[in-house]
Amino acid sequence: AGLGDGTVALLDPVDRAEIARLRGHSAAVAQVVSAPFGLVSAGNDLQVVLWSTDPSGRLPLLQWRHHEKMNWLASVENRLIVAGLGNE
């Protein structure tokens, strides 16, 4: 779950208890998607972050900055689709 404090909370699917907290955004996280290549988040800080799946680290593997806020993420096969507001 993406949170307003710029973190992503990983929740247990059964009891919904928090397992871990991912820190890498400087503003609210708008979208989170699970893709074949990892967990990806997009935030109001104009960043898309690919997270490590290693439970001991959970650090950003890749951070990509865009020129506008991204509101939608989707994973199709081995591709990531990112969409913004389209104001430009």
Summary of the structure (lengths in Angstrom):
residues: 88
radius of gyration: 12.7
end to end distance: 28.6
largest distance: 42.6
contacts: 242
relative contact order: 0.20
helix: 0%
strand: 56%
